[in-house]
Amino acid sequence: MYLTSKVKKDIFKKHGGSDKNTGSSESQIALFTLRIDHLTEHLKSNKKDFGTQRALLNLVGKRRALLDYLKRTDLMRYRAIIKTLDIRK
């Protein structure tokens, strides 16, 4: 499995401040980005996997909503997470 509890804790520690801070926008965006990257690689080799394609689109929508929220509330945190994760709009 690509998403173990250790990997999640590392993501939350790096982007959320501590491994217990799982609800911050930055940590959720980082987790969604990891999952999106994994599903994108999967779809490169399995082009007809439409269930995964739908899940990928849902994740991208959730991440976009969180990014929009962060941009609306705190522009500096938004710019920092965009730069850290190398997400472009």
N, CA, C and O atoms as a Tinker XYZ file with bonds, in Angstrom:
   356  protein
     1  N      0.847000   -1.182000    0.000000    73     2
     2  CA     0.000000    0.000000    0.000000    64     1     3
     3  C      0.891000    1.244000    0.000000    63     2     4     5
     4  O      1.879000    1.304000    0.732000    81     3
     5  N      0.555000    2.189000   -0.785000    73     3     6
     6  CA     1.383000    3.383000   -0.932000    64     5     7
     7  C      1.148000    4.398000    0.174000    63     6     8     9
     8  O      2.011000    5.240000    0.425000    81     7
     9  N      0.003000    4.340000    0.841000    73     7    10
    10  CA    -0.343000    5.358000    1.827000    64     9    11
    11  C     -0.438000    4.726000    3.212000    63    10    12    13
    12  O     -1.529000    4.437000    3.704000    81    11
    13  N      0.708000    4.519000    3.826000    73    11    14
    14  CA     0.735000    3.928000    5.159000    64    13    15
    15  C      0.561000    5.024000    6.211000    63    14    16    17
    16  O      0.593000    6.214000    5.896000    81    15
    17  N      0.379000    4.610000    7.445000    73    15    18
    18  CA     0.193000    5.595000    8.510000    64    17    19
    19  C      1.468000    6.404000    8.738000    63    18    20    21
    20  O      1.397000    7.567000    9.135000    81    19
    21  N      2.626000    5.805000    8.494000    73    19    22
    22  CA     3.890000    6.542000    8.637000    64    21    23
    23  C      3.991000    7.655000    7.588000    63    22    24    25
    24  O      4.426000    8.768000    7.887000    81    23
    25  N      3.589000    7.340000    6.375000    73    23    26
    26  CA     3.625000    8.348000    5.308000    64    25    27
    27  C      2.678000    9.493000    5.641000    63    26    28    29
    28  O      3.017000   10.661000    5.450000    81    27
    29  N      1.491000    9.159000    6.138000    73    27    30
    30  CA     0.536000   10.192000    6.517000    64    29    31
    31  C      1.077000   11.068000    7.642000    63    30    32    33
    32  O      0.951000   12.291000    7.596000    81    31
    33  N      1.680000   10.441000    8.653000    73    31    34
    34  CA     2.234000   11.209000    9.764000    64    33    35
    35  C      3.335000   12.148000    9.290000    63    34    36    37
    36  O      3.426000   13.286000    9.751000    81    35
    37  N      4.170000   11.674000    8.368000    73    35    38
    38  CA     5.226000   12.528000    7.820000    64    37    39
    39  C      4.636000   13.725000    7.075000    63    38    40    41
    40  O      5.129000   14.845000    7.206000    81    39
    41  N      3.588000   13.486000    6.300000    73    39    42
    42  CA     2.940000   14.583000    5.573000    64    41    43
    43  C      2.343000   15.583000    6.548000    63    42    44    45
    44  O      2.515000   16.792000    6.388000    81    43
    45  N      1.636000   15.079000    7.564000    73    43    46
    46  CA     1.004000   15.982000    8.522000    64    45    47
    47  C      2.037000   16.746000    9.336000    63    46    48    49
    48  O      1.822000   17.909000    9.676000    81    47
    49  N      3.153000   16.103000    9.652000    73    47    50
    50  CA     4.205000   16.786000   10.410000    64    49    51
    51  C      4.853000   17.880000    9.565000    63    50    52    53
    52  O      5.140000   18.969000   10.063000    81    51
    53  N      5.080000   17.587000    8.291000    73    51    54
    54  CA     5.753000   18.547000    7.412000    64    53    55
    55  C      4.854000   19.744000    7.081000    63    54    56    57
    56  O      5.310000   20.888000    7.091000    81    55
    57  N      3.596000   19.479000    6.794000    73    55    58
    58  CA     2.725000   20.550000    6.317000    64    57    59
    59  C      1.757000   21.073000    7.364000    63    58    60    61
    60  O      1.280000   22.202000    7.242000    81    59
    61  N      1.451000   20.283000    8.395000    73    59    62
    62  CA     0.491000   20.709000    9.392000    64    61    63
    63  C      1.109000   21.202000   10.675000    63    62    64    65
    64  O      0.415000   21.782000   11.511000    81    63
    65  N      2.402000   20.986000   10.853000    73    63    66
    66  CA     3.068000   21.435000   12.070000    64    65    67
    67  C      3.345000   20.300000   13.031000    63    66    68    69
    68  O      4.406000   20.268000   13.655000    81    67
    69  N      2.408000   19.359000   13.167000    73    67    70
    70  CA     2.629000   18.175000   13.993000    64    69    71
    71  C      1.894000   17.004000   13.350000    63    70    72    73
    72  O      1.040000   17.193000   12.485000    81    71
    73  N      2.235000   15.797000   13.783000    73    71    74
    74  CA     1.597000   14.640000   13.174000    64    73    75
    75  C      0.157000   14.461000   13.641000    63    74    76    77
    76  O     -0.577000   13.651000   13.075000    81    75
    77  N     -0.257000   15.200000   14.659000    73    75    78
    78  CA    -1.634000   15.143000   15.146000    64    77    79
    79  C     -2.542000   16.158000   14.449000    63    78    80    81
    80  O     -3.765000   16.059000   14.547000    81    79
    81  N     -1.963000   17.121000   13.754000    73    79    82
    82  CA    -2.729000   18.180000   13.097000    64    81    83
    83  C     -3.177000   17.695000   11.717000    63    82    84    85
    84  O     -2.587000   18.056000   10.698000    81    83
    85  N     -4.219000   16.879000   11.701000    73    83    86
    86  CA    -4.665000   16.292000   10.438000    64    85    87
    87  C     -5.726000   17.129000    9.739000    63    86    88    89
    88  O     -6.068000   16.842000    8.592000    81    87
    89  N     -6.248000   18.141000   10.387000    73    87    90
    90  CA    -7.352000   18.900000    9.823000    64    89    91
    91  C     -6.975000   20.203000    9.177000    63    90    92    93
    92  O     -7.834000   20.866000    8.596000    81    91
    93  N     -5.717000   20.597000    9.257000    73    91    94
    94  CA    -5.342000   21.875000    8.656000    64    93    95
    95  C     -5.449000   21.793000    7.139000    63    94    96    97
    96  O     -5.284000   20.728000    6.545000    81    95
    97  N     -5.723000   22.913000    6.541000    73    95    98
    98  CA    -5.898000   22.950000    5.093000    64    97    99
    99  C     -4.636000   22.506000    4.370000    63    98   100   101
   100  O     -4.703000   21.781000    3.377000    81    99
   101  N     -3.486000   22.944000    4.870000    73    99   102
   102  CA    -2.233000   22.595000    4.212000    64   101   103
   103  C     -1.983000   21.090000    4.229000    63   102   104   105
   104  O     -1.560000   20.515000    3.226000    81   103
   105  N     -2.245000   20.461000    5.361000    73   103   106
   106  CA    -1.992000   19.020000    5.436000    64   105   107
   107  C     -2.981000   18.240000    4.572000    63   106   108   109
   108  O     -2.608000   17.237000    3.963000    81   107
   109  N     -4.236000   18.688000    4.511000    73   107   110
   110  CA    -5.215000   18.018000    3.665000    64   109   111
   111  C     -4.860000   18.183000    2.191000    63   110   112   113
   112  O     -4.993000   17.237000    1.415000    81   111
   113  N     -4.413000   19.364000    1.799000    73   111   114
   114  CA    -4.021000   19.605000    0.411000    64   113   115
   115  C     -2.819000   18.743000    0.052000    63   114   116   117
   116  O     -2.762000   18.187000   -1.044000    81   115
   117  N     -1.856000   18.627000    0.965000    73   115   118
   118  CA    -0.679000   17.797000    0.709000    64   117   119
   119  C     -1.066000   16.330000    0.568000    63   118   120   121
   120  O     -0.534000   15.633000   -0.296000    81   119
   121  N     -1.979000   15.855000    1.400000    73   119   122
   122  CA    -2.434000   14.467000    1.313000    64   121   123
   123  C     -3.174000   14.225000    0.000000    63   122   124   125
   124  O     -2.946000   13.211000   -0.660000    81   123
   125  N     -4.055000   15.141000   -0.382000    73   123   126
   126  CA    -4.756000   15.010000   -1.656000    64   125   127
   127  C     -3.781000   15.014000   -2.820000    63   126   128   129
   128  O     -3.969000   14.272000   -3.785000    81   127
   129  N     -2.741000   15.840000   -2.745000    73   127   130
   130  CA    -1.752000   15.903000   -3.819000    64   129   131
   131  C     -1.019000   14.575000   -3.970000    63   130   132   133
   132  O     -0.788000   14.114000   -5.088000    81   131
   133  N     -0.652000   13.960000   -2.851000    73   131   134
   134  CA    -0.001000   12.649000   -2.907000    64   133   135
   135  C     -0.913000   11.613000   -3.544000    63   134   136   137
   136  O     -0.475000   10.823000   -4.381000    81   135
   137  N     -2.180000   11.614000   -3.150000    73   135   138
   138  CA    -3.125000   10.660000   -3.712000    64   137   139
   139  C     -3.374000   10.927000   -5.197000    63   138   140   141
   140  O     -3.494000    9.986000   -5.983000    81   139
   141  N     -3.452000   12.192000   -5.584000    73   139   142
   142  CA    -3.652000   12.549000   -6.987000    64   141   143
   143  C     -2.472000   12.085000   -7.830000    63   142   144   145
   144  O     -2.665000   11.557000   -8.925000    81   143
   145  N     -1.258000   12.274000   -7.333000    73   143   146
   146  CA    -0.074000   11.823000   -8.065000    64   145   147
   147  C     -0.076000   10.311000   -8.245000    63   146   148   149
   148  O      0.271000    9.807000   -9.312000    81   147
   149  N     -0.468000    9.589000   -7.195000    73   147   150
   150  CA    -0.512000    8.127000   -7.277000    64   149   151
   151  C     -1.556000    7.660000   -8.293000    63   150   152   153
   152  O     -1.285000    6.767000   -9.096000    81   151
   153  N     -2.743000    8.258000   -8.261000    73   151   154
   154  CA    -3.788000    7.859000   -9.196000    64   153   155
   155  C     -3.446000    8.237000  -10.629000    63   154   156   157
   156  O     -3.814000    7.526000  -11.564000    81   155
   157  N     -2.749000    9.343000  -10.808000    73   155   158
   158  CA    -2.329000    9.751000  -12.150000    64   157   159
   159  C     -1.360000    8.737000  -12.740000    63   158   160   161
   160  O     -1.467000    8.379000  -13.913000    81   159
   161  N     -0.413000    8.274000  -11.928000    73   159   162
   162  CA     0.525000    7.243000  -12.406000    64   161   163
   163  C     -0.210000    5.947000  -12.732000    63   162   164   165
   164  O      0.121000    5.272000  -13.708000    81   163
   165  N     -1.200000    5.600000  -11.924000    73   163   166
   166  CA    -1.981000    4.391000  -12.172000    64   165   167
   167  C     -2.731000    4.491000  -13.503000    63   166   168   169
   168  O     -2.794000    3.526000  -14.265000    81   167
   169  N     -3.296000    5.669000  -13.771000    73   167   170
   170  CA    -4.076000    5.837000  -14.993000    64   169   171
   171  C     -3.211000    5.890000  -16.246000    63   170   172   173
   172  O     -3.712000    5.669000  -17.348000    81   171
   173  N     -1.930000    6.177000  -16.098000    73   171   174
   174  CA    -1.048000    6.158000  -17.261000    64   173   175
   175  C     -0.910000    4.754000  -17.829000    63   174   176   177
   176  O     -0.782000    4.578000  -19.040000    81   175
   177  N     -0.936000    3.754000  -16.949000    73   175   178
   178  CA    -0.800000    2.379000  -17.425000    64   177   179
   179  C     -2.152000    1.674000  -17.570000    63   178   180   181
   180  O     -2.234000    0.650000  -18.249000    81   179
   181  N     -3.205000    2.193000  -16.953000    73   179   182
   182  CA    -4.538000    1.592000  -17.024000    64   181   183
   183  C     -5.525000    2.636000  -17.534000    63   182   184   185
   184  O     -6.277000    3.220000  -16.755000    81   183
   185  N     -5.519000    2.862000  -18.820000    73   183   186
   186  CA    -6.274000    3.959000  -19.406000    64   185   187
   187  C     -7.788000    3.773000  -19.321000    63   186   188   189
   188  O     -8.527000    4.756000  -19.344000    81   187
   189  N     -8.255000    2.545000  -19.223000    73   187   190
   190  CA    -9.698000    2.297000  -19.230000    64   189   191
   191  C    -10.282000    2.084000  -17.836000    63   190   192   193
   192  O    -11.400000    1.585000  -17.708000    81   191
   193  N     -9.551000    2.451000  -16.805000    73   191   194
   194  CA   -10.022000    2.310000  -15.435000    64   193   195
   195  C    -10.850000    3.546000  -15.078000    63   194   196   197
   196  O    -10.337000    4.524000  -14.533000    81   195
   197  N    -12.125000    3.476000  -15.396000    73   195   198
   198  CA   -12.971000    4.659000  -15.260000    64   197   199
   199  C    -13.356000    4.938000  -13.811000    63   198   200   201
   200  O    -13.652000    6.083000  -13.471000    81   199
   201  N    -13.359000    3.939000  -12.963000    73   199   202
   202  CA   -13.619000    4.165000  -11.544000    64   201   203
   203  C    -12.518000    4.996000  -10.911000    63   202   204   205
   204  O    -12.784000    5.914000  -10.135000    81   203
   205  N    -11.285000    4.668000  -11.249000    73   203   206
   206  CA   -10.152000    5.445000  -10.752000    64   205   207
   207  C    -10.159000    6.850000  -11.337000    63   206   208   209
   208  O     -9.791000    7.812000  -10.663000    81   207
   209  N    -10.572000    6.963000  -12.577000    73   207   210
   210  CA   -10.641000    8.273000  -13.214000    64   209   211
   211  C    -11.659000    9.169000  -12.501000    63   210   212   213
   212  O    -11.425000   10.361000  -12.304000    81   211
   213  N    -12.780000    8.580000  -12.123000    73   211   214
   214  CA   -13.798000    9.340000  -11.405000    64   213   215
   215  C    -13.294000    9.738000  -10.016000    63   214   216   217
   216  O    -13.522000   10.863000   -9.573000    81   215
   217  N    -12.619000    8.830000   -9.338000    73   215   218
   218  CA   -12.056000    9.141000   -8.022000    64   217   219
   219  C    -11.017000   10.252000   -8.124000    63   218   220   221
   220  O    -10.936000   11.119000   -7.253000    81   219
   221  N    -10.230000   10.220000   -9.182000    73   219   222
   222  CA    -9.226000   11.262000   -9.396000    64   221   223
   223  C     -9.884000   12.623000   -9.579000    63   222   224   225
   224  O     -9.434000   13.615000   -9.005000    81   223
   225  N    -10.937000   12.671000  -10.370000    73   223   226
   226  CA   -11.636000   13.944000  -10.576000    64   225   227
   227  C    -12.257000   14.460000   -9.281000    63   226   228   229
   228  O    -12.260000   15.666000   -9.034000    81   227
   229  N    -12.783000   13.558000   -8.454000    73   227   230
   230  CA   -13.327000   13.976000   -7.159000    64   229   231
   231  C    -12.239000   14.553000   -6.269000    63   230   232   233
   232  O    -12.451000   15.574000   -5.614000    81   231
   233  N    -11.068000   13.907000   -6.237000    73   231   234
   234  CA    -9.959000   14.407000   -5.413000    64   233   235
   235  C     -9.474000   15.770000   -5.893000    63   234   236   237
   236  O     -9.177000   16.649000   -5.085000    81   235
   237  N     -9.396000   15.940000   -7.203000    73   235   238
   238  CA    -8.955000   17.227000   -7.750000    64   237   239
   239  C     -9.956000   18.321000   -7.362000    63   238   240   241
   240  O     -9.558000   19.439000   -7.036000    81   239
   241  N    -11.241000   18.002000   -7.398000    73   239   242
   242  CA   -12.264000   18.971000   -6.999000    64   241   243
   243  C    -12.172000   19.333000   -5.524000    63   242   244   245
   244  O    -12.312000   20.500000   -5.160000    81   243
   245  N    -11.938000   18.337000   -4.675000    73   243   246
   246  CA   -11.790000   18.601000   -3.243000    64   245   247
   247  C    -10.565000   19.459000   -2.969000    63   246   248   249
   248  O    -10.616000   20.393000   -2.168000    81   247
   249  N     -9.457000   19.135000   -3.645000    73   247   250
   250  CA    -8.242000   19.930000   -3.448000    64   249   251
   251  C     -8.452000   21.362000   -3.938000    63   250   252   253
   252  O     -8.000000   22.315000   -3.303000    81   251
   253  N     -9.141000   21.505000   -5.072000    73   251   254
   254  CA    -9.395000   22.843000   -5.610000    64   253   255
   255  C    -10.241000   23.661000   -4.637000    63   254   256   257
   256  O     -9.995000   24.852000   -4.449000    81   255
   257  N    -11.240000   23.024000   -4.019000    73   255   258
   258  CA   -12.093000   23.731000   -3.055000    64   257   259
   259  C    -11.279000   24.175000   -1.844000    63   258   260   261
   260  O    -11.452000   25.293000   -1.360000    81   259
   261  N    -10.396000   23.313000   -1.353000    73   259   262
   262  CA    -9.549000   23.694000   -0.221000    64   261   263
   263  C     -8.584000   24.817000   -0.599000    63   262   264   265
   264  O     -8.341000   25.728000    0.193000    81   263
   265  N     -8.042000   24.746000   -1.802000    73   263   266
   266  CA    -7.141000   25.814000   -2.250000    64   265   267
   267  C     -7.892000   27.142000   -2.385000    63   266   268   269
   268  O     -7.365000   28.196000   -2.028000    81   267
   269  N     -9.109000   27.089000   -2.896000    73   267   270
   270  CA    -9.907000   28.311000   -3.009000    64   269   271
   271  C    -10.218000   28.893000   -1.640000    63   270   272   273
   272  O    -10.164000   30.107000   -1.446000    81   271
   273  N    -10.545000   28.021000   -0.688000    73   271   274
   274  CA   -10.816000   28.470000    0.679000    64   273   275
   275  C     -9.582000   29.129000    1.284000    63   274   276   277
   276  O     -9.673000   30.192000    1.898000    81   275
   277  N     -8.426000   28.488000    1.105000    73   275   278
   278  CA    -7.197000   29.022000    1.665000    64   277   279
   279  C     -6.832000   30.348000    1.014000    63   278   280   281
   280  O     -6.351000   31.259000    1.687000    81   279
   281  N     -7.054000   30.462000   -0.282000    73   279   282
   282  CA    -6.767000   31.706000   -0.987000    64   281   283
   283  C     -7.672000   32.829000   -0.492000    63   282   284   285
   284  O     -7.243000   33.978000   -0.380000    81   283
   285  N     -8.919000   32.492000   -0.198000    73   283   286
   286  CA    -9.884000   33.475000    0.273000    64   285   287
   287  C     -9.584000   33.935000    1.698000    63   286   288   289
   288  O     -9.794000   35.102000    2.031000    81   287
   289  N     -9.097000   33.031000    2.535000    73   287   290
   290  CA    -8.913000   33.365000    3.945000    64   289   291
   291  C     -7.513000   33.858000    4.269000    63   290   292   293
   292  O     -7.365000   34.812000    5.033000    81   291
   293  N     -6.476000   33.234000    3.707000    73   291   294
   294  CA    -5.103000   33.600000    4.052000    64   293   295
   295  C     -4.212000   33.430000    2.822000    63   294   296   297
   296  O     -3.764000   32.326000    2.513000    81   295
   297  N     -3.968000   34.523000    2.136000    73   295   298
   298  CA    -3.241000   34.479000    0.865000    64   297   299
   299  C     -1.794000   34.025000    1.033000    63   298   300   301
   300  O     -1.257000   33.350000    0.154000    81   299
   301  N     -1.160000   34.380000    2.139000    73   299   302
   302  CA     0.236000   33.998000    2.347000    64   301   303
   303  C      0.375000   32.482000    2.524000    63   302   304   305
   304  O      1.296000   31.880000    1.973000    81   303
   305  N     -0.527000   31.864000    3.285000    73   303   306
   306  CA    -0.500000   30.410000    3.450000    64   305   307
   307  C     -0.782000   29.714000    2.122000    63   306   308   309
   308  O     -0.195000   28.674000    1.824000    81   307
   309  N     -1.683000   30.291000    1.326000    73   307   310
   310  CA    -1.993000   29.751000   -0.003000    64   309   311
   311  C     -0.749000   29.748000   -0.885000    63   310   312   313
   312  O     -0.421000   28.736000   -1.506000    81   311
   313  N     -0.065000   30.873000   -0.936000    73   311   314
   314  CA     1.142000   30.962000   -1.771000    64   313   315
   315  C      2.236000   30.021000   -1.286000    63   314   316   317
   316  O      2.974000   29.454000   -2.092000    81   315
   317  N      2.341000   29.854000    0.033000    73   315   318
   318  CA     3.354000   28.962000    0.587000    64   317   319
   319  C      3.081000   27.510000    0.207000    63   318   320   321
   320  O      4.007000   26.788000   -0.163000    81   319
   321  N      1.831000   27.073000    0.291000    73   319   322
   322  CA     1.521000   25.675000   -0.030000    64   321   323
   323  C      1.639000   25.428000   -1.527000    63   322   324   325
   324  O      2.051000   24.343000   -1.939000    81   323
   325  N      1.288000   26.404000   -2.343000    73   323   326
   326  CA     1.445000   26.269000   -3.795000    64   325   327
   327  C      2.925000   26.101000   -4.140000    63   326   328   329
   328  O      3.286000   25.267000   -4.970000    81   327
   329  N      3.767000   26.890000   -3.504000    73   327   330
   330  CA     5.200000   26.827000   -3.774000    64   329   331
   331  C      5.811000   25.538000   -3.241000    63   330   332   333
   332  O      6.660000   24.938000   -3.899000    81   331
   333  N      5.390000   25.108000   -2.063000    73   331   334
   334  CA     5.930000   23.903000   -1.451000    64   333   335
   335  C      5.596000   22.656000   -2.254000    63   334   336   337
   336  O      6.465000   21.817000   -2.492000    81   335
   337  N      4.353000   22.533000   -2.668000    73   335   338
   338  CA     3.897000   21.335000   -3.372000    64   337   339
   339  C      4.054000   21.421000   -4.880000    63   338   340   341
   340  O      3.805000   20.448000   -5.591000    81   339
   341  N      4.466000   22.578000   -5.367000    73   339   342
   342  CA     4.670000   22.803000   -6.796000    64   341   343
   343  C      3.382000   22.534000   -7.570000    63   342   344   345
   344  O      3.369000   21.807000   -8.564000    81   343
   345  N      2.301000   23.141000   -7.084000    73   343   346
   346  CA     1.004000   23.057000   -7.759000    64   345   347
   347  C      0.842000   24.339000   -8.556000    63   346   348   349
   348  O      1.101000   25.431000   -8.051000    81   347
   349  N      0.428000   24.207000   -9.758000    73   347   350
   350  CA     0.179000   25.399000  -10.556000    64   349   351
   351  C     -1.298000   25.469000  -10.880000    63   350   352   353
   352  O     -1.974000   24.444000  -10.974000    81   351
   353  N     -1.791000   26.672000  -11.048000    73   351   354
   354  CA    -3.205000   26.841000  -11.353000    64   353   355
   355  C     -3.418000   26.907000  -12.836000    63   354   356
   356  O     -4.553000   27.048000  -13.290000    81   355
